[in-house]
Amino acid sequence: MEELARRIAAPGLPAAIRRFNGFAGRGTDEDFGRGSSVYDRYYGDPTLAKPNLAPLDKGPFHPSGQDSLPL
């Protein structure tokens, strides 16, 4: 992840990923509330203890372009 952060000039990326991975470990995204409602759990994978979030820890990671287009 550090290499990707260097490649795309995003120094805060590793810290953001560590934060998200902590949420994934607890099963609830504290920033956006994913995994906190019965509806979230309904659409998750019922075979997992934490059905809605998974840590971002298995690479390889690659940048992807995104264009902003007018509506």
All heavy atoms as a GROMACS GRO file, in nm:
protein
  542
    1MET      N    1   0.083  -0.119   0.000
    1MET     CA    2   0.000   0.000   0.000
    1MET      C    3   0.087   0.125   0.000
    1MET      O    4   0.052   0.224  -0.062
    1MET     CB    5  -0.091  -0.004   0.122
    1MET     CG    6  -0.202   0.095   0.114
    1MET     SD    7  -0.315   0.081  -0.027
    1MET     CE    8  -0.388  -0.078   0.001
    2GLU      N    9   0.199   0.119   0.068
    2GLU     CA   10   0.288   0.234   0.072
    2GLU      C   11   0.342   0.267  -0.068
    2GLU      O   12   0.353   0.383  -0.105
    2GLU     CB   13   0.404   0.212   0.170
    2GLU     CG   14   0.364   0.224   0.316
    2GLU     CD   15   0.288   0.103   0.368
    2GLU    OE1   16   0.288  -0.003   0.301
    2GLU    OE2   17   0.225   0.114   0.474
    3GLU      N   18   0.374   0.162  -0.145
    3GLU     CA   19   0.423   0.184  -0.281
    3GLU      C   20   0.315   0.250  -0.367
    3GLU      O   21   0.343   0.342  -0.442
    3GLU     CB   22   0.466   0.051  -0.344
    3GLU     CG   23   0.505   0.060  -0.489
    3GLU     CD   24   0.622   0.153  -0.516
    3GLU    OE1   25   0.707   0.169  -0.427
    3GLU    OE2   26   0.628   0.208  -0.628
    4LEU      N   27   0.192   0.204  -0.357
    4LEU     CA   28   0.083   0.265  -0.431
    4LEU      C   29   0.066   0.411  -0.390
    4LEU      O   30   0.050   0.499  -0.474
    4LEU     CB   31  -0.048   0.189  -0.408
    4LEU     CG   32  -0.172   0.250  -0.472
    4LEU    CD1   33  -0.158   0.257  -0.624
    4LEU    CD2   34  -0.295   0.173  -0.433
    5ALA      N   35   0.073   0.438  -0.262
    5ALA     CA   36   0.060   0.576  -0.213
    5ALA      C   37   0.167   0.665  -0.273
    5ALA      O   38   0.140   0.779  -0.312
    5ALA     CB   39   0.066   0.579  -0.061
    6ARG      N   40   0.290   0.614  -0.284
    6ARG     CA   41   0.398   0.692  -0.347
    6ARG      C   42   0.369   0.714  -0.495
    6ARG      O   43   0.387   0.824  -0.546
    6ARG     CB   44   0.532   0.622  -0.329
    6ARG     CG   45   0.596   0.645  -0.194
    6ARG     CD   46   0.740   0.598  -0.191
    6ARG     NE   47   0.752   0.453  -0.207
    6ARG     CZ   48   0.735   0.364  -0.110
    6ARG    NH1   49   0.704   0.405   0.012
    6ARG    NH2   50   0.748   0.236  -0.132
    7ARG      N   51   0.323   0.610  -0.564
    7ARG     CA   52   0.299   0.619  -0.708
    7ARG      C   53   0.192   0.721  -0.742
    7ARG      O   54   0.199   0.787  -0.845
    7ARG     CB   55   0.260   0.483  -0.765
    7ARG     CG   56   0.376   0.386  -0.775
    7ARG     CD   57   0.334   0.253  -0.829
    7ARG     NE   58   0.273   0.265  -0.962
    7ARG     CZ   59   0.196   0.174  -1.015
    7ARG    NH1   60   0.164   0.064  -0.949
    7ARG    NH2   61   0.145   0.191  -1.136
    8ILE      N   62   0.090   0.732  -0.658
    8ILE     CA   63  -0.019   0.824  -0.690
    8ILE      C   64  -0.015   0.951  -0.607
    8ILE      O   65  -0.109   1.030  -0.609
    8ILE     CB   66  -0.156   0.754  -0.676
    8ILE    CG1   67  -0.182   0.713  -0.531
    8ILE    CG2   68  -0.167   0.637  -0.771
    8ILE    CD1   69  -0.323   0.662  -0.506
    9ALA      N   70   0.095   0.972  -0.535
    9ALA     CA   71   0.115   1.092  -0.453
    9ALA      C   72  -0.001   1.113  -0.355
    9ALA      O   73  -0.061   1.219  -0.348
    9ALA     CB   74   0.134   1.215  -0.542
   10ALA      N   75  -0.031   1.008  -0.279
   10ALA     CA   76  -0.137   1.014  -0.178
   10ALA      C   77  -0.079   0.971  -0.044
   10ALA      O   78  -0.097   0.857   0.000
   10ALA     CB   79  -0.253   0.923  -0.218
   11PRO      N   80  -0.008   1.061   0.024
   11PRO     CA   81   0.061   1.023   0.148
   11PRO      C   82  -0.033   0.977   0.259
   11PRO      O   83   0.008   0.903   0.347
   11PRO     CB   84   0.138   1.148   0.187
   11PRO     CG   85   0.069   1.260   0.118
   11PRO     CD   86   0.012   1.203  -0.008
   12GLY      N   87  -0.158   1.017   0.257
   12GLY     CA   88  -0.252   0.977   0.361
   12GLY      C   89  -0.318   0.842   0.338
   12GLY      O   90  -0.392   0.792   0.423
   13LEU      N   91  -0.293   0.780   0.223
   13LEU     CA   92  -0.358   0.654   0.189
   13LEU      C   93  -0.328   0.542   0.288
   13LEU      O   94  -0.422   0.476   0.333
   13LEU     CB   95  -0.320   0.611   0.047
   13LEU     CG   96  -0.385   0.483  -0.003
   13LEU    CD1   97  -0.536   0.497  -0.009
   13LEU    CD2   98  -0.329   0.446  -0.140
   14PRO      N   99  -0.204   0.517   0.327
   14PRO     CA  100  -0.180   0.407   0.422
   14PRO      C  101  -0.254   0.424   0.554
   14PRO      O  102  -0.310   0.328   0.606
   14PRO     CB  103  -0.028   0.409   0.441
   14PRO     CG  104   0.025   0.469   0.314
   14PRO     CD  105  -0.077   0.573   0.276
   15ALA      N  106  -0.260   0.546   0.605
   15ALA     CA  107  -0.332   0.569   0.732
   15ALA      C  108  -0.482   0.546   0.712
   15ALA      O  109  -0.549   0.489   0.800
   15ALA     CB  110  -0.306   0.710   0.783
   16ALA      N  111  -0.536   0.589   0.599
   16ALA     CA  112  -0.679   0.568   0.571
   16ALA      C  113  -0.711   0.420   0.560
   16ALA      O  114  -0.815   0.374   0.610
   16ALA     CB  115  -0.720   0.641   0.444
   17ILE      N  116  -0.623   0.343   0.498
   17ILE     CA  117  -0.643   0.199   0.484
   17ILE      C  118  -0.634   0.131   0.620
   17ILE      O  119  -0.713   0.042   0.652
   17ILE     CB  120  -0.544   0.138   0.384
   17ILE    CG1  121  -0.566   0.196   0.244
   17ILE    CG2  122  -0.553  -0.014   0.383
   17ILE    CD1  123  -0.703   0.172   0.186
   18ARG      N  124  -0.538   0.172   0.703
   18ARG     CA  125  -0.528   0.115   0.838
   18ARG      C  126  -0.656   0.143   0.916
   18ARG      O  127  -0.707   0.056   0.987
   18ARG     CB  128  -0.407   0.170   0.912
   18ARG     CG  129  -0.275   0.107   0.869
   18ARG     CD  130  -0.161   0.144   0.961
   18ARG     NE  131  -0.134   0.287   0.962
   18ARG     CZ  132  -0.056   0.350   0.876
   18ARG    NH1  133   0.001   0.282   0.778
   18ARG    NH2  134  -0.037   0.480   0.885
   19ARG      N  135  -0.709   0.265   0.904
   19ARG     CA  136  -0.834   0.301   0.972
   19ARG      C  137  -0.949   0.212   0.923
   19ARG      O  138  -1.023   0.156   1.003
   19ARG     CB  139  -0.865   0.448   0.949
   19ARG     CG  140  -0.994   0.495   1.013
   19ARG     CD  141  -1.009   0.647   0.993
   19ARG     NE  142  -1.140   0.693   1.030
   19ARG     CZ  143  -1.181   0.718   1.154
   19ARG    NH1  144  -1.097   0.699   1.255
   19ARG    NH2  145  -1.303   0.760   1.178
   20PHE      N  146  -0.963   0.199   0.792
   20PHE     CA  147  -1.068   0.114   0.736
   20PHE      C  148  -1.052  -0.031   0.781
   20PHE      O  149  -1.150  -0.097   0.816
   20PHE     CB  150  -1.071   0.122   0.584
   20PHE     CG  151  -1.174   0.030   0.526
   20PHE    CD1  152  -1.306   0.069   0.518
   20PHE    CD2  153  -1.140  -0.097   0.482
   20PHE    CE1  154  -1.404  -0.017   0.468
   20PHE    CE2  155  -1.236  -0.184   0.432
   20PHE     CZ  156  -1.368  -0.143   0.424
   21ASN      N  157  -0.930  -0.081   0.780
   21ASN     CA  158  -0.906  -0.220   0.822
   21ASN      C  159  -0.946  -0.242   0.967
   21ASN      O  160  -0.993  -0.350   1.004
   21ASN     CB  161  -0.762  -0.260   0.796
   21ASN     CG  162  -0.735  -0.284   0.649
   21ASN    OD1  163  -0.827  -0.293   0.568
   21ASN    ND2  164  -0.608  -0.290   0.613
   22GLY      N  165  -0.928  -0.140   1.051
   22GLY     CA  166  -0.975  -0.149   1.189
   22GLY      C  167  -1.126  -0.162   1.195
   22GLY      O  168  -1.181  -0.242   1.271
   23PHE      N  169  -1.195  -0.084   1.112
   23PHE     CA  170  -1.341  -0.095   1.103
   23PHE      C  171  -1.381  -0.234   1.056
   23PHE      O  172  -1.475  -0.294   1.108
   23PHE     CB  173  -1.399   0.009   1.007
   23PHE     CG  174  -1.382   0.152   1.049
   23PHE    CD1  175  -1.387   0.252   0.954
   23PHE    CD2  176  -1.362   0.188   1.181
   23PHE    CE1  177  -1.374   0.385   0.989
   23PHE    CE2  178  -1.348   0.320   1.219
   23PHE     CZ  179  -1.354   0.419   1.122
   24ALA      N  180  -1.311  -0.285   0.955
   24ALA     CA  181  -1.343  -0.417   0.901
   24ALA      C  182  -1.326  -0.524   1.009
   24ALA      O  183  -1.406  -0.616   1.018
   24ALA     CB  184  -1.254  -0.448   0.781
   25GLY      N  185  -1.225  -0.509   1.092
   25GLY     CA  186  -1.203  -0.604   1.201
   25GLY      C  187  -1.315  -0.602   1.303
   25GLY      O  188  -1.347  -0.705   1.364
   26ARG      N  189  -1.377  -0.486   1.322
   26ARG     CA  190  -1.488  -0.474   1.417
   26ARG      C  191  -1.623  -0.502   1.349
   26ARG      O  192  -1.723  -0.523   1.417
   26ARG     CB  193  -1.489  -0.335   1.479
   26ARG     CG  194  -1.370  -0.312   1.572
   26ARG     CD  195  -1.381  -0.182   1.649
   26ARG     NE  196  -1.369  -0.064   1.566
   26ARG     CZ  197  -1.255  -0.011   1.522
   26ARG    NH1  198  -1.140  -0.068   1.553
   26ARG    NH2  199  -1.255   0.099   1.450
   27GLY      N  200  -1.626  -0.499   1.216
   27GLY     CA  201  -1.747  -0.531   1.143
   27GLY      C  202  -1.839  -0.414   1.114
   27GLY      O  203  -1.944  -0.431   1.056
   28THR      N  204  -1.800  -0.292   1.155
   28THR     CA  205  -1.883  -0.174   1.131
   28THR      C  206  -1.795  -0.058   1.089
   28THR      O  207  -1.697  -0.026   1.156
   28THR     CB  208  -1.959  -0.134   1.259
   28THR    OG1  209  -2.038  -0.245   1.301
   28THR    CG2  210  -2.051  -0.017   1.233
   29ASP      N  211  -1.830   0.006   0.980
   29ASP     CA  212  -1.758   0.123   0.932
   29ASP      C  213  -1.811   0.246   1.008
   29ASP      O  214  -1.923   0.289   0.988
   29ASP     CB  215  -1.783   0.139   0.782
   29ASP     CG  216  -1.711   0.256   0.720
   29ASP    OD1  217  -1.676   0.351   0.793
   29ASP    OD2  218  -1.692   0.256   0.599
   30GLU      N  219  -1.730   0.299   1.097
   30GLU     CA  220  -1.773   0.411   1.181
   30GLU      C  221  -1.787   0.541   1.103
   30GLU      O  222  -1.855   0.632   1.148
   30GLU     CB  223  -1.676   0.428   1.297
   30GLU     CG  224  -1.678   0.308   1.391
   30GLU     CD  225  -1.570   0.314   1.497
   30GLU    OE1  226  -1.511   0.422   1.517
   30GLU    OE2  227  -1.546   0.210   1.560
   31ASP      N  228  -1.723   0.550   0.987
   31ASP     CA  229  -1.736   0.672   0.906
   31ASP      C  230  -1.867   0.676   0.829
   31ASP      O  231  -1.930   0.781   0.819
   31ASP     CB  232  -1.620   0.685   0.807
   31ASP     CG  233  -1.488   0.720   0.876
   31ASP    OD1  234  -1.492   0.777   0.987
   31ASP    OD2  235  -1.383   0.691   0.816
   32PHE      N  236  -1.909   0.565   0.773
   32PHE     CA  237  -2.026   0.562   0.686
   32PHE      C  238  -2.137   0.471   0.737
   32PHE      O  239  -2.242   0.459   0.673
   32PHE     CB  240  -1.987   0.522   0.544
   32PHE     CG  241  -1.891   0.619   0.482
   32PHE    CD1  242  -1.756   0.592   0.478
   32PHE    CD2  243  -1.936   0.739   0.430
   32PHE    CE1  244  -1.665   0.682   0.422
   32PHE    CE2  245  -1.848   0.829   0.374
   32PHE     CZ  246  -1.712   0.801   0.370
   33GLY      N  247  -2.117   0.404   0.848
   33GLY     CA  248  -2.221   0.322   0.909
   33GLY      C  249  -2.247   0.188   0.843
   33GLY      O  250  -2.339   0.117   0.880
   34ARG      N  251  -2.165   0.150   0.746
   34ARG     CA  252  -2.186   0.020   0.681
   34ARG      C  253  -2.168  -0.093   0.782
   34ARG      O  254  -2.077  -0.091   0.864
   34ARG     CB  255  -2.087   0.000   0.567
   34ARG     CG  256  -2.114   0.093   0.451
   34ARG     CD  257  -2.011   0.080   0.346
   34ARG     NE  258  -1.884   0.132   0.398
   34ARG     CZ  259  -1.774   0.145   0.328
   34ARG    NH1  260  -1.771   0.108   0.203
   34ARG    NH2  261  -1.666   0.194   0.382
   35GLY      N  262  -2.260  -0.189   0.777
   35GLY     CA  263  -2.253  -0.303   0.868
   35GLY      C  264  -2.325  -0.281   1.000
   35GLY      O  265  -2.328  -0.370   1.083
   36SER      N  266  -2.387  -0.165   1.019
   36SER     CA  267  -2.448  -0.136   1.148
   36SER      C  268  -2.598  -0.162   1.153
   36SER      O  269  -2.656  -0.160   1.260
   36SER     CB  270  -2.420   0.010   1.186
   36SER     OG  271  -2.478   0.098   1.091
   37SER      N  272  -2.660  -0.190   1.041
   37SER     CA  273  -2.804  -0.212   1.043
   37SER      C  274  -2.838  -0.355   1.000
   37SER      O  275  -2.759  -0.424   0.937
   37SER     CB  276  -2.875  -0.113   0.950
   37SER     OG  277  -2.858  -0.151   0.815
   38VAL      N  278  -2.958  -0.396   1.032
   38VAL     CA  279  -3.004  -0.528   0.992
   38VAL      C  280  -3.010  -0.539   0.840
   38VAL      O  281  -2.988  -0.646   0.784
   38VAL     CB  282  -3.141  -0.560   1.058
   38VAL    CG1  283  -3.250  -0.471   1.004
   38VAL    CG2  284  -3.175  -0.706   1.040
   39TYR      N  285  -3.036  -0.429   0.773
   39TYR     CA  286  -3.040  -0.430   0.627
   39TYR      C  287  -2.902  -0.454   0.568
   39TYR      O  288  -2.887  -0.528   0.471
   39TYR     CB  289  -3.098  -0.298   0.575
   39TYR     CG  290  -3.237  -0.274   0.624
   39TYR    CD1  291  -3.262  -0.179   0.722
   39TYR    CD2  292  -3.344  -0.349   0.577
   39TYR    CE1  293  -3.391  -0.158   0.770
   39TYR    CE2  294  -3.472  -0.329   0.624
   39TYR     CZ  295  -3.495  -0.234   0.720
   39TYR     OH  296  -3.620  -0.214   0.768
   40ASP      N  297  -2.799  -0.393   0.627
   40ASP     CA  298  -2.663  -0.419   0.581
   40ASP      C  299  -2.628  -0.566   0.598
   40ASP      O  300  -2.571  -0.629   0.509
   40ASP     CB  301  -2.562  -0.336   0.660
   40ASP     CG  302  -2.569  -0.188   0.630
   40ASP    OD1  303  -2.617  -0.152   0.521
   40ASP    OD2  304  -2.526  -0.110   0.716
   41ARG      N  305  -2.661  -0.621   0.713
   41ARG     CA  306  -2.627  -0.760   0.739
   41ARG      C  307  -2.706  -0.855   0.649
   41ARG      O  308  -2.656  -0.960   0.610
   41ARG     CB  309  -2.649  -0.792   0.887
   41ARG     CG  310  -2.544  -0.723   0.975
   41ARG     CD  311  -2.553  -0.764   1.120
   41ARG     NE  312  -2.674  -0.716   1.185
   41ARG     CZ  313  -2.690  -0.593   1.233
   41ARG    NH1  314  -2.591  -0.506   1.224
   41ARG    NH2  315  -2.802  -0.557   1.291
   42TYR      N  316  -2.827  -0.817   0.610
   42TYR     CA  317  -2.907  -0.900   0.520
   42TYR      C  318  -2.838  -0.918   0.386
   42TYR      O  319  -2.839  -1.026   0.327
   42TYR     CB  320  -3.045  -0.838   0.500
   42TYR     CG  321  -3.131  -0.912   0.400
   42TYR    CD1  322  -3.199  -1.028   0.437
   42TYR    CD2  323  -3.144  -0.867   0.269
   42TYR    CE1  324  -3.277  -1.097   0.345
   42TYR    CE2  325  -3.221  -0.936   0.178
   42TYR     CZ  326  -3.288  -1.050   0.216
   42TYR     OH  327  -3.364  -1.118   0.126
   43TYR      N  328  -2.778  -0.812   0.334
   43TYR     CA  329  -2.713  -0.818   0.204
   43TYR      C  330  -2.568  -0.864   0.210
   43TYR      O  331  -2.502  -0.877   0.108
   43TYR     CB  332  -2.721  -0.682   0.134
   43TYR     CG  333  -2.862  -0.651   0.087
   43TYR    CD1  334  -2.938  -0.555   0.150
   43TYR    CD2  335  -2.918  -0.723  -0.018
   43TYR    CE1  336  -3.068  -0.528   0.108
   43TYR    CE2  337  -3.048  -0.698  -0.059
   43TYR     CZ  338  -3.121  -0.601   0.003
   43TYR     OH  339  -3.250  -0.577  -0.037
   44GLY      N  340  -2.517  -0.889   0.328
   44GLY     CA  341  -2.380  -0.937   0.344
   44GLY      C  342  -2.372  -1.088   0.326
   44GLY      O  343  -2.470  -1.155   0.293
   45ASP      N  344  -2.256  -1.143   0.351
   45ASP     CA  345  -2.233  -1.287   0.340
   45ASP      C  346  -2.264  -1.352   0.475
   45ASP      O  347  -2.187  -1.338   0.570
   45ASP     CB  348  -2.089  -1.313   0.299
   45ASP     CG  349  -2.058  -1.460   0.278
   45ASP    OD1  350  -2.138  -1.546   0.321
   45ASP    OD2  351  -1.954  -1.490   0.219
   46PRO      N  352  -2.374  -1.424   0.488
   46PRO     CA  353  -2.413  -1.478   0.618
   46PRO      C  354  -2.320  -1.586   0.671
   46PRO      O  355  -2.331  -1.624   0.787
   46PRO     CB  356  -2.553  -1.535   0.591
   46PRO     CG  357  -2.555  -1.566   0.446
   46PRO     CD  358  -2.467  -1.461   0.382
   47THR      N  359  -2.228  -1.635   0.589
   47THR     CA  360  -2.134  -1.737   0.637
   47THR      C  361  -2.016  -1.677   0.712
   47THR      O  362  -1.936  -1.750   0.767
   47THR     CB  363  -2.082  -1.822   0.520
   47THR    OG1  364  -2.004  -1.740   0.432
   47THR    CG2  365  -2.197  -1.886   0.442
   48LEU      N  366  -2.006  -1.544   0.713
   48LEU     CA  367  -1.894  -1.478   0.778
   48LEU      C  368  -1.937  -1.414   0.908
   48LEU      O  369  -2.050  -1.366   0.922
   48LEU     CB  370  -1.835  -1.370   0.686
   48LEU     CG  371  -1.784  -1.416   0.551
   48LEU    CD1  372  -1.742  -1.297   0.467
   48LEU    CD2  373  -1.670  -1.514   0.568
   49ALA      N  374  -1.845  -1.409   1.004
   49ALA     CA  375  -1.874  -1.343   1.132
   49ALA      C  376  -1.898  -1.194   1.113
   49ALA      O  377  -1.981  -1.134   1.180
   49ALA     CB  378  -1.759  -1.366   1.230
   50LYS      N  379  -1.825  -1.133   1.021
   50LYS     CA  380  -1.840  -0.990   0.989
   50LYS      C  381  -1.876  -0.984   0.840
   50LYS      O  382  -1.790  -0.972   0.754
   50LYS     CB  383  -1.711  -0.917   1.018
   50LYS     CG  384  -1.662  -0.951   1.160
   50LYS     CD  385  -1.618  -0.838   1.236
   50LYS     CE  386  -1.585  -0.865   1.378
   50LYS     NZ  387  -1.500  -0.971   1.414
   51PRO      N  388  -2.005  -0.993   0.806
   51PRO     CA  389  -2.048  -1.016   0.669
   51PRO      C  390  -2.039  -0.897   0.574
   51PRO      O  391  -2.055  -0.916   0.453
   51PRO     CB  392  -2.194  -1.058   0.684
   51PRO     CG  393  -2.238  -0.994   0.810
   51PRO     CD  394  -2.117  -0.993   0.900
   52ASN      N  395  -2.012  -0.776   0.623
   52ASN     CA  396  -2.021  -0.660   0.534
   52ASN      C  397  -1.889  -0.597   0.496
   52ASN      O  398  -1.883  -0.528   0.395
   52ASN     CB  399  -2.109  -0.552   0.599
   52ASN     CG  400  -2.249  -0.602   0.620
   52ASN    OD1  401  -2.286  -0.636   0.730
   52ASN    ND2  402  -2.325  -0.612   0.513
   53LEU      N  403  -1.788  -0.615   0.575
   53LEU     CA  404  -1.660  -0.549   0.548
   53LEU      C  405  -1.547  -0.650   0.553
   53LEU      O  406  -1.550  -0.743   0.634
   53LEU     CB  407  -1.632  -0.439   0.651
   53LEU     CG  408  -1.735  -0.328   0.664
   53LEU    CD1  409  -1.700  -0.239   0.781
   53LEU    CD2  410  -1.742  -0.247   0.537
   54ALA      N  411  -1.449  -0.630   0.469
   54ALA     CA  412  -1.329  -0.712   0.472
   54ALA      C  413  -1.209  -0.620   0.466
   54ALA      O  414  -1.214  -0.514   0.403
   54ALA     CB  415  -1.327  -0.809   0.354
   55PRO      N  416  -1.101  -0.655   0.532
   55PRO     CA  417  -0.983  -0.568   0.529
   55PRO      C  418  -0.921  -0.563   0.389
   55PRO      O  419  -0.930  -0.658   0.312
   55PRO     CB  420  -0.887  -0.634   0.629
   55PRO     CG  421  -0.932  -0.775   0.639
   55PRO     CD  422  -1.080  -0.776   0.610
   56LEU      N  423  -0.861  -0.451   0.360
   56LEU     CA  424  -0.786  -0.433   0.235
   56LEU      C  425  -0.642  -0.471   0.264
   56LEU      O  426  -0.559  -0.386   0.295
   56LEU     CB  427  -0.797  -0.288   0.187
   56LEU     CG  428  -0.939  -0.240   0.159
   56LEU    CD1  429  -0.939  -0.091   0.132
   56LEU    CD2  430  -0.998  -0.316   0.043
   57ASP      N  431  -0.612  -0.599   0.258
   57ASP     CA  432  -0.478  -0.644   0.294
   57ASP      C  433  -0.416  -0.741   0.195
   57ASP      O  434  -0.304  -0.784   0.213
   57ASP     CB  435  -0.478  -0.703   0.435
   57ASP     CG  436  -0.573  -0.820   0.450
   57ASP    OD1  437  -0.638  -0.860   0.351
   57ASP    OD2  438  -0.584  -0.873   0.562
   58LYS      N  439  -0.489  -0.776   0.091
   58LYS     CA  440  -0.436  -0.870  -0.007
   58LYS      C  441  -0.418  -0.798  -0.140
   58LYS      O  442  -0.514  -0.764  -0.206
   58LYS     CB  443  -0.531  -0.988  -0.025
   58LYS     CG  444  -0.544  -1.072   0.100
   58LYS     CD  445  -0.639  -1.185   0.080
   58LYS     CE  446  -0.652  -1.262   0.211
   58LYS     NZ  447  -0.764  -1.354   0.209
   59GLY      N  448  -0.292  -0.774  -0.175
   59GLY     CA  449  -0.261  -0.709  -0.301
   59GLY      C  450  -0.264  -0.808  -0.415
   59GLY      O  451  -0.305  -0.922  -0.396
   60PRO      N  452  -0.218  -0.769  -0.529
   60PRO     CA  453  -0.157  -0.638  -0.556
   60PRO      C  454  -0.263  -0.528  -0.570
   60PRO      O  455  -0.378  -0.554  -0.604
   60PRO     CB  456  -0.085  -0.661  -0.689
   60PRO     CG  457  -0.161  -0.769  -0.756
   60PRO     CD  458  -0.215  -0.857  -0.646
   61PHE      N  459  -0.221  -0.408  -0.540
   61PHE     CA  460  -0.306  -0.292  -0.550
   61PHE      C  461  -0.261  -0.208  -0.669
   61PHE      O  462  -0.142  -0.188  -0.689
   61PHE     CB  463  -0.300  -0.208  -0.422
   61PHE     CG  464  -0.344  -0.286  -0.301
   61PHE    CD1  465  -0.253  -0.335  -0.211
   61PHE    CD2  466  -0.479  -0.309  -0.280
   61PHE    CE1  467  -0.294  -0.406  -0.101
   61PHE    CE2  468  -0.521  -0.380  -0.170
   61PHE     CZ  469  -0.428  -0.430  -0.080
   62HIS      N  470  -0.356  -0.161  -0.748
   62HIS     CA  471  -0.326  -0.083  -0.868
   62HIS      C  472  -0.411   0.043  -0.870
   62HIS      O  473  -0.528   0.038  -0.835
   62HIS     CB  474  -0.354  -0.165  -0.994
   62HIS     CG  475  -0.278  -0.292  -1.001
   62HIS    ND1  476  -0.147  -0.298  -1.038
   62HIS    CD2  477  -0.314  -0.420  -0.971
   62HIS    CE1  478  -0.106  -0.424  -1.034
   62HIS    NE2  479  -0.206  -0.499  -0.993
   63PRO      N  480  -0.353   0.153  -0.917
   63PRO     CA  481  -0.434   0.274  -0.930
   63PRO      C  482  -0.531   0.261  -1.047
   63PRO      O  483  -0.509   0.186  -1.142
   63PRO     CB  484  -0.331   0.383  -0.957
   63PRO     CG  485  -0.216   0.312  -1.020
   63PRO     CD  486  -0.216   0.175  -0.959
   64SER      N  487  -0.639   0.334  -1.037
   64SER     CA  488  -0.740   0.334  -1.143
   64SER      C  489  -0.780   0.477  -1.170
   64SER      O  490  -0.803   0.554  -1.077
   64SER     CB  491  -0.861   0.253  -1.098
   64SER     OG  492  -0.964   0.263  -1.194
   65GLY      N  493  -0.788   0.514  -1.295
   65GLY     CA  494  -0.826   0.650  -1.330
   65GLY      C  495  -0.975   0.673  -1.311
   65GLY      O  496  -1.055   0.581  -1.319
   66GLN      N  497  -1.008   0.797  -1.285
   66GLN     CA  498  -1.149   0.834  -1.271
   66GLN      C  499  -1.165   0.974  -1.324
   66GLN      O  500  -1.094   1.066  -1.282
   66GLN     CB  501  -1.193   0.827  -1.126
   66GLN     CG  502  -1.338   0.858  -1.106
   66GLN     CD  503  -1.379   0.842  -0.961
   66GLN    OE1  504  -1.300   0.809  -0.875
   66GLN    NE2  505  -1.504   0.867  -0.933
   67ASP      N  506  -1.258   0.990  -1.417
   67ASP     CA  507  -1.283   1.122  -1.474
   67ASP      C  508  -1.410   1.179  -1.416
   67ASP      O  509  -1.507   1.108  -1.394
   67ASP     CB  510  -1.297   1.113  -1.626
   67ASP     CG  511  -1.167   1.073  -1.694
   67ASP    OD1  512  -1.061   1.115  -1.646
   67ASP    OD2  513  -1.173   1.001  -1.794
   68SER      N  514  -1.409   1.308  -1.392
   68SER     CA  515  -1.531   1.377  -1.352
   68SER      C  516  -1.600   1.429  -1.478
   68SER      O  517  -1.539   1.500  -1.557
   68SER     CB  518  -1.498   1.495  -1.260
   68SER     OG  519  -1.439   1.448  -1.143
   69LEU      N  520  -1.723   1.390  -1.495
   69LEU     CA  521  -1.797   1.432  -1.613
   69LEU      C  522  -1.916   1.517  -1.570
   69LEU      O  523  -1.979   1.490  -1.469
   69LEU     CB  524  -1.847   1.310  -1.690
   69LEU     CG  525  -1.740   1.215  -1.741
   69LEU    CD1  526  -1.803   1.091  -1.801
   69LEU    CD2  527  -1.653   1.284  -1.843
   70PRO      N  528  -1.949   1.618  -1.649
   70PRO     CA  529  -2.066   1.696  -1.614
   70PRO      C  530  -2.193   1.615  -1.634
   70PRO      O  531  -2.201   1.530  -1.722
   70PRO     CB  532  -2.061   1.814  -1.713
   70PRO     CG  533  -1.975   1.766  -1.824
   70PRO     CD  534  -1.881   1.665  -1.767
   71LEU      N  535  -2.292   1.640  -1.553
   71LEU     CA  536  -2.419   1.568  -1.565
   71LEU      C  537  -2.510   1.634  -1.664
   71LEU      O  538  -2.516   1.745  -1.688
   71LEU     CB  539  -2.489   1.558  -1.430
   71LEU     CG  540  -2.411   1.476  -1.328
   71LEU    CD1  541  -2.484   1.482  -1.193
   71LEU    CD2  542  -2.402   1.333  -1.373
   0.00000   0.00000   0.00000
